[in-house]
Amino acid sequence: MDEVILLRAGEAELWDAVAYYEEREAGLGLAFVSEVRRQLAAIGEDPLRPSIRPAGYRRVNLRRFPFYLAYVIKERAIWAHAKRKPGYWKKRIP
């Protein structure tokens, strides 16, 4: 299993989304974070599973929520970002 590192800005956006979903319905934020954790674990187990997108990153869509985890494999770690909006996060990878 490879180490999955969630970028700080991506983690902040993740917790903002948790709060948003929890405000909409009690327990929905917990369901969201549980799905994110499952997908991060799946990425760590098989990071090469999703194909590389034309912009040079891999992406896993969440099943229940309109959110995705985008990541690159760099320096023996997986740098991930959780977001709804495409593309802008790539400049944040160290």
C-alpha positions in Angstrom: 0.0 0.0 0.0 1.3 3.4 -0.9 1.1 6.4 1.4 -1.7 8.7 0.4 -1.2 12.3 1.4 -4.1 14.6 1.2 -3.0 18.1 0.4 -3.7 20.7 3.1 -5.9 22.8 0.9 -7.8 19.7 -0.2 -8.3 18.6 3.3 -9.7 22.0 4.2 -12.1 21.7 1.3 -13.0 18.2 2.4 -14.0 19.4 5.9 -16.0 22.3 4.4 -17.9 19.8 2.4 -18.5 17.6 5.5 -20.0 20.6 7.3 -22.1 21.5 4.2 -23.5 18.0 3.9 -24.1 17.7 7.7 -26.1 21.0 7.6 -28.3 19.6 4.8 -29.0 16.4 6.7 -27.8 14.9 10.0 -25.4 12.0 9.3 -24.9 13.0 5.6 -21.5 14.6 6.4 -20.4 11.4 8.2 -21.5 9.4 5.1 -19.5 11.7 2.9 -16.3 11.4 4.9 -16.7 7.6 5.1 -16.9 7.4 1.4 -13.8 9.6 1.0 -11.9 7.4 3.4 -12.9 4.3 1.5 -11.8 5.8 -1.8 -8.5 7.0 -0.4 -7.8 3.5 0.9 -8.7 2.1 -2.5 -6.3 4.6 -4.1 -3.5 3.5 -1.7 -4.2 -0.2 -2.5 -4.2 0.2 -6.3 -3.0 3.7 -7.3 -2.6 2.8 -11.0 -6.1 1.6 -11.5 -7.6 4.8 -12.9 -6.0 5.8 -16.2 -4.1 9.0 -16.4 -6.2 11.9 -17.6 -4.9 14.1 -20.5 -3.8 16.7 -17.9 -1.5 14.2 -16.2 -3.4 13.2 -13.1 -5.6 10.3 -12.0 -9.1 10.8 -10.7 -11.6 8.8 -8.6 -15.2 10.0 -8.6 -17.2 9.4 -5.4 -20.3 7.3 -6.0 -22.9 9.1 -3.9 -21.6 12.7 -3.9 -20.7 15.1 -6.7 -17.1 15.1 -5.6 -13.9 13.5 -6.8 -10.4 12.8 -5.6 -7.7 13.8 -8.0 -4.1 12.6 -7.4 -0.6 12.2 -8.8 2.0 9.7 -7.8 5.2 11.6 -7.0 8.3 10.8 -4.9 6.9 7.4 -3.7 3.8 9.0 -2.3 0.3 9.7 -3.7 -0.6 13.4 -3.5 -4.4 13.7 -3.4 -6.8 16.6 -3.6 -10.5 16.4 -2.8 -12.6 18.8 -4.8 -15.6 19.5 -7.0 -13.9 21.9 -9.4 -11.5 20.5 -12.0 -8.0 21.5 -12.7 -7.0 24.5 -10.4 -5.6 22.3 -7.6 -2.7 20.9 -9.7 -0.4 23.9 -8.9 -0.6 23.0 -5.2 1.3 19.7 -5.6 4.8 20.1 -4.0 
